[in-house]
Amino acid sequence: MPNKYVIALDAGSSGGHVMITDIQGHPVSFTRREWSYDIPSDVNPLGREFDAAKFWDIICQLIKEAIRKAAITPEEIIAVSAVSQRQGVVFLDKDGSELYAGPNIDLRALSEGISIDGEFGDEICQITGHTPSFLFTPAKLVWFRTNQPHIYEQISTVLSVSDWLIYRLSGERVGEVSCVSDIGLVDISELKWSSRLIEMLDLPQGICPEITTAGTCVGAVTSVAAEQTGLAPGTSVVVGGADTQCGLLGMGVKDEGQVGIVAGWSAPVQMVTTKPIIDTGGKLWTGCHVFSEKWILESNAGEAGGAYQWLKGIIFNESDDDIDIYNQMDRLAQDTPPGAAGMLAFIGPTVMDMSRLKMSLGGFIFPITPTVTNIERKHIIRSAMENLCFAFKANYIQLEEISKLTSKGVSIGGGLAQSRCLVQILADLLGMEVTSFEMPQVSSMGTAMCAAVGSGIYSDLEQAMEAMRPMPRIVEPDPKRTQEYAQYYSRWRTTAKWLEDLNEKWFEQMEL
């Protein structure tokens, strides 16, 4: 059989990534480039946009570089697929030109979202499984209707960012179900665009494309896209999915009760369900899995890798090699006993509660004066890792409580899963084995699986998953440390509650 490869495009929050794998799931090249967002003056300071032409050009250059690094011909690539950050959205006009391209951190519609939730919040949560509305597409549409009607009137199609990449490659306008369920326009139970939502918010008709599923071939690379990307004309274009759900696919998390943590810049903690479970309290989110007739319940730990990267920059020289620094941080943390000499960290990761979004207090808390206890940077690093794992556990417990399901195992992937110390802490803290994937690009691997299915190599996602899934490492808990961590976790939760109460008192004083 001649050599065959698939290519996965990833439009992430912090940058673009491209990975080429063979059809057995072995990566042969990987390229990445960071990108930044614009802050238009009329939406400063909360608004963010990206230049669609600039981002597309970055993706094109990354594709060419990946092909070159793989030392293969474009004709050997049989399919391309895409994944992207969730909540990001692109508006097209009838001719296919981009009217607006916004990332998941565009908060221009804050007031519109608050107004929507004040009137329809409970019903919107039941329909879409997602609130608060200011994070999602309906509120952005209302913002454009009010503030930029000349753009609003031209909107012909709403696409997630990965579906926009599919459009750029093939010219086809489609919406993959896990992606569109995370932009807030889909009835999560019916798996179709919500006519009720469009009616209640008076949104434009006909802007929602046909919904399809991950692994579906929707077209071929056009001659224009081939010239721009270096791919061969006619290469199969296959829809991928939302980044976290593709990460679950990449780790083989597909059965009811299985929990997956994609620990990158943020850390979604998702449980697979066989029906949509809506949290009526509005703390958690409900979305669609890339697998048919599977949903996910999500309790997100929030900024995880971002907080850990910040810590690295604070205590190490930024000019040093990142991999060497992270390895050094791991060694220092491993040499530090559980409990980090009494230190507690609150520097990002927390327990998801989308019903009570507010600023929070954070930092490091010392048991007594640091000079007395000889606190060193190894203790700071260890406490930051424990902060991450405490938050993972709290979100994991919240999933079990709200779903009424017993977990059937925990898997972790993404950049933070490269830390063997962190994964061991997680296993010890949970008191159960953790399946760890030390390949950081688990979302791209899931996307490559989608491409392989769409090319016809595999009959469905499950077959592709079995053939292409990376080999995991099973991490067993240390029973003694599990007992130790029970009290440390309890202390972290108690202190977190104390900080919440203190924060509320501060806000009350400020209002007075």
Secondary structure, DSSP 8 states (H G I E B T S, - for coil): ----EEEEEEE-SSEEEEEEEETTS-EEEEEEEE---B--GGGTTT--B--HHHHHHHHHHHHHHHHHHHT--GGGEEEEEEEE-SS-EEEE-TTS-EEEEE-TT--TTHHHHHHHHHHHHHHHHHHHS---GGGSHHHHHHHHHHH-HHHHTT--EEEEHHHHHHHHHHS--EEEHHHHHTTT-EETTTTEE-HHHHHHTT--TT-S-EEE-TT-EEEE--HHHHHHH---TT-EEEEEEEHHHHHHHHHT--STT-EEEE-SSEEEEEEEESS----TTSSSEEEE-SSTT-EEEEEEEEE-HHHHHHHHHHHS-TTS-HHHHHHHHHHHHHTS-TTGGG-EEESS-----TTS------EEE-SS-HHHHT--HHHHHHHHHHHHHHHHHHHHHHHHHHH------EEEESGGGG-HHHHHHHHHHHTS-EEE---S-HHHHHHHHHHHHHTTSSSSHHHHHHHH----EEE---HHHHHHHHHHHHHHHHHHHHHHHHHHHHHHHHH-
